[in-house]
């Protein structure tokens, strides 16, 4: 029996995304093989359930990677189905978007959902928006109102450290707005199958760096666009070169609520 043909043949981007995934999977496998025996690094019961739900991603097919955003439902709870079948609810999202844009003084910080890798949402003025979109937009507007973003508009290279990057959505928005940024993500290595694959695909020219045993991860950090640290090796940040190099911004959106008290 021959396998059924896919409804749509894979594109060059689909192939590149799968190649990215295979590279990331090799890095994740290496990180898992050298995991530190730290009590504080053990997942909480909530995170254990989450990691169990995504274990299939370690053997993902090209079709799964092609629709990677659909599979982020295990991280965010957002389903593409809810946007495909209930277009009459679009106003429930459009109104908050307008309200947040009014707080920001305009839509300059509004980054729509990317169409690639199964991006989904309500189509407003030709662009996709979903609950993740508005959540990240709210965070960026809050940062702007607090004066946090001003430093990232200069010519100097800056560093952001996000604890728990999830599928990489906020990193994608931040780097889209502020490309002269080294973006560090600390997370369970399994989550890099999402975030590193997604970011490598969305930024094909980006330079990705992963923690490696025996290496000083942050030597030459200005030449890296994204740095991925497993949650049990966060002490690598102590290896930042002397002379003022340090994260300029620490970001945590929702992962603290999923951690143990010791981890926080």
C-alpha distance (Angstrom), angle and dihedral (degrees) to the residues before:
residue distance angle dihedral
X1 . . .
X2 3.79 . .
X3 3.78 120.8 .
X4 3.82 115.1 -105.4
X5 3.77 115.3 -102.0
X6 3.78 117.8 -108.5
X7 3.78 115.8 -105.4
X8 3.79 89.6 -121.8
X9 3.79 125.4 25.3
X10 3.83 114.9 -120.3
X11 3.78 116.8 -93.6
X12 3.79 127.9 -139.7
X13 3.81 87.6 -99.9
X14 3.81 90.6 53.1
X15 3.80 89.9 53.2
X16 3.79 92.2 46.8
X17 3.80 90.4 49.9
X18 3.80 91.2 52.7
X19 3.80 91.5 47.8
X20 3.82 87.9 51.2
X21 3.79 90.0 49.9
X22 3.81 92.3 52.4
X23 3.81 90.9 52.0
X24 3.79 91.6 47.8
X25 3.80 91.5 48.0
X26 3.80 90.0 55.5
X27 3.81 89.7 52.2
X28 3.81 92.2 47.4
X29 3.80 91.6 49.3
X30 3.82 89.6 51.7
X31 3.81 92.3 48.3
X32 3.79 91.6 49.3
X33 3.82 90.8 49.6
X34 3.82 91.0 55.9
X35 3.80 98.0 39.0
X36 3.79 114.8 152.3
X37 3.81 116.9 -117.3
X38 3.80 94.3 -122.9
X39 3.79 120.7 150.2
X40 3.79 91.0 -150.1
X41 3.81 90.9 55.3
X42 3.80 93.6 61.5
X43 3.82 112.2 110.4
X44 3.78 119.7 -106.5
X45 3.81 116.3 -116.0
X46 3.82 88.7 -98.8
X47 3.80 92.3 52.0
X48 3.80 91.0 45.5
X49 3.79 88.8 58.9
X50 3.80 91.0 47.0
X51 3.79 93.4 49.6
X52 3.79 91.0 47.9
X53 3.81 89.7 53.8
X54 3.81 93.0 55.5
X55 3.81 99.7 40.7
X56 3.81 90.3 109.0
X57 3.81 89.1 67.3
X58 3.80 89.2 75.2
X59 3.81 87.1 71.8
X60 3.80 99.3 33.7
X61 3.78 122.5 163.2
X62 3.81 122.7 -136.0
X63 3.81 89.1 -102.0
X64 3.80 92.1 57.1
X65 3.81 91.2 51.4
X66 3.79 89.6 45.9
X67 3.83 87.2 61.9
X68 3.79 97.3 32.7
X69 3.80 93.4 141.5
X70 3.80 90.4 60.2
X71 3.79 89.8 56.7
X72 3.80 92.2 52.6
X73 3.82 85.0 80.5
X74 3.80 85.6 95.5
X75 3.81 88.5 63.0
X76 3.79 103.8 35.3
X77 3.79 105.9 19.9
X78 3.82 89.6 -128.8
X79 3.80 114.8 136.6
X80 3.76 125.0 -160.3
X81 3.81 87.5 -143.7
X82 3.80 91.7 68.3
X83 3.79 90.5 60.4
X84 3.78 96.7 41.1
X85 3.80 97.7 53.4
X86 3.76 104.7 31.7
X87 3.78 106.6 53.5
X88 3.79 90.2 146.6
X89 3.81 87.9 72.6
X90 3.78 92.5 61.7
X91 3.78 91.4 106.6
X92 3.80 90.6 63.9
X93 3.79 87.5 66.5
X94 3.81 99.5 33.2
X95 3.80 94.3 58.4
X96 3.83 96.0 52.9
X97 3.81 89.8 46.4
X98 3.79 89.9 55.0
X99 3.80 91.5 46.6
X100 3.81 93.8 51.5
X101 3.82 91.0 44.9
X102 3.80 88.1 54.0
X103 3.82 89.9 54.4
X104 3.79 89.4 50.6
X105 3.78 93.4 48.1
X106 3.80 91.1 -118.1
X107 3.81 143.9 -8.3
X108 3.82 97.6 -77.6
X109 3.82 92.1 117.9
X110 3.80 94.9 43.5
X111 3.80 111.5 110.7
X112 3.82 114.8 -177.3
X113 3.77 125.5 -138.7
X114 3.79 110.4 -84.6
X115 3.79 115.7 -115.2
X116 3.82 92.8 -138.0
X117 3.82 125.3 96.6
X118 3.79 93.8 21.2
X119 3.80 98.0 -49.6
X120 3.79 111.0 -176.8
X121 3.78 142.1 -178.7
X122 3.78 142.9 108.8
X123 3.78 111.9 -47.7
X124 3.80 108.8 -124.5
X125 3.81 118.1 174.4
X126 3.78 88.7 -13.9
X127 3.81 96.5 -54.1
X128 3.80 132.7 99.4
X129 3.80 122.9 -112.9
X130 3.80 131.2 174.0
X131 3.80 139.0 162.2
X132 3.81 91.5 -77.5
X133 3.80 89.0 54.3
X134 3.77 93.8 55.5
X135 3.82 92.9 41.8
X136 3.80 92.1 55.3
X137 3.81 91.0 42.4
X138 3.81 90.2 54.5
X139 3.81 90.8 51.0
X140 3.80 92.2 50.0
X141 3.79 92.3 47.7
X142 3.81 89.8 49.9
X143 3.80 89.4 51.4
X144 3.79 91.2 49.8
X145 3.78 93.3 49.1
X146 3.81 88.3 50.1
X147 3.80 92.5 51.6
X148 3.79 93.0 -115.9
X149 3.80 97.5 126.1
X150 3.79 98.7 53.8
X151 3.82 93.0 86.1
X152 3.81 90.8 56.1
X153 3.78 92.6 58.4
X154 3.80 92.9 66.2
X155 3.79 128.7 87.4
X156 3.82 96.1 -104.6
X157 3.79 119.0 100.5
X158 3.80 111.1 -110.3
X159 3.79 134.1 -164.5
X160 3.81 128.8 -135.1
X161 3.78 122.3 -168.2
X162 3.81 115.8 -160.3
X163 3.78 119.2 -169.2
X164 3.79 108.0 -148.5
X165 3.80 105.4 6.4
X166 3.80 94.8 -171.7
X167 3.80 111.3 -168.8
X168 3.82 92.0 -13.3
X169 3.80 98.6 -102.9
X170 3.79 99.6 133.4
X171 3.81 91.3 42.5
X172 3.81 88.4 53.5
X173 3.80 92.1 52.1
X174 3.80 95.0 44.4
X175 3.80 94.9 48.2
X176 3.80 90.7 45.6
X177 3.80 89.2 57.1
X178 3.81 97.8 35.9
X179 3.81 109.2 28.2
X180 3.83 94.8 170.7
X181 3.79 90.0 75.6
X182 3.78 134.4 109.3
X183 3.80 103.0 -143.4
X184 3.82 116.7 -156.7
X185 3.81 119.7 -164.7
X186 3.80 122.2 -166.8
X187 3.79 113.0 -167.5
X188 3.77 145.9 123.1
X189 3.82 105.2 -61.1
X190 3.81 90.6 -122.1
X191 3.81 89.3 64.9
X192 3.81 90.2 59.4
X193 3.81 86.5 71.6
X194 3.79 83.1 72.8
X195 3.78 106.0 31.3
X196 3.81 101.0 37.2
X197 3.81 92.5 43.1
X198 3.79 91.5 48.1
X199 3.80 96.3 45.7
X200 3.80 94.5 43.9
X201 3.80 88.4 53.3
X202 3.79 96.7 44.8
X203 3.83 92.0 45.9
X204 3.82 103.4 36.5
X205 3.82 92.9 174.4
X206 3.81 93.8 49.4
X207 3.78 121.0 119.8
X208 3.81 110.7 -129.6
X209 3.79 122.9 -162.5
X210 3.79 127.7 -170.8
X211 3.78 131.5 -162.6
X212 3.80 112.6 -97.9
X213 3.78 129.7 -172.4
X214 3.80 111.1 -102.3
X215 3.81 95.5 11.7
X216 3.79 127.9 109.2
X217 3.77 97.9 -122.7
X218 3.78 96.4 -161.8
X219 3.77 101.0 47.0
X220 3.80 103.4 121.3
X221 3.80 90.8 6.3
X222 3.82 91.3 161.4
X223 3.82 88.9 70.6
X224 3.81 92.8 57.7
X225 3.79 123.3 83.7
X226 3.80 97.0 -170.8
X227 3.81 128.3 19.1
X228 3.81 121.4 -168.0
X229 3.79 119.5 -156.0
X230 3.82 122.5 -178.5
X231 3.79 113.1 -126.3
X232 3.81 92.0 -112.1
X233 3.82 93.1 56.3
X234 3.77 101.7 51.2
X235 3.79 88.5 123.4
X236 3.82 86.2 78.1
X237 3.80 85.5 84.5
X238 3.80 86.8 71.9
X239 3.79 85.9 68.6
X240 3.80 94.1 69.1
X241 3.80 109.2 131.9
X242 3.78 117.1 -98.5
X243 3.78 120.2 -106.0
X244 3.77 103.7 76.5
X245 3.82 100.6 -54.3
X246 3.79 107.7 145.8
X247 3.80 138.7 127.6
X248 3.79 108.9 -69.9
X249 3.79 92.7 -160.5
X250 3.80 134.1 26.1
X251 3.81 115.8 -155.8
X252 3.78 129.6 -167.8
X253 3.78 118.5 161.9
X254 3.79 107.9 171.6
X255 3.80 110.8 -27.5
X256 3.82 97.3 94.2
X257 3.80 88.4 71.1
X258 3.81 88.9 57.6
X259 3.82 95.9 50.2
X260 3.77 133.1 85.2
X261 3.80 117.4 -106.4
X262 3.83 90.8 -107.8
X263 3.80 91.3 54.1
X264 3.80 93.0 51.2
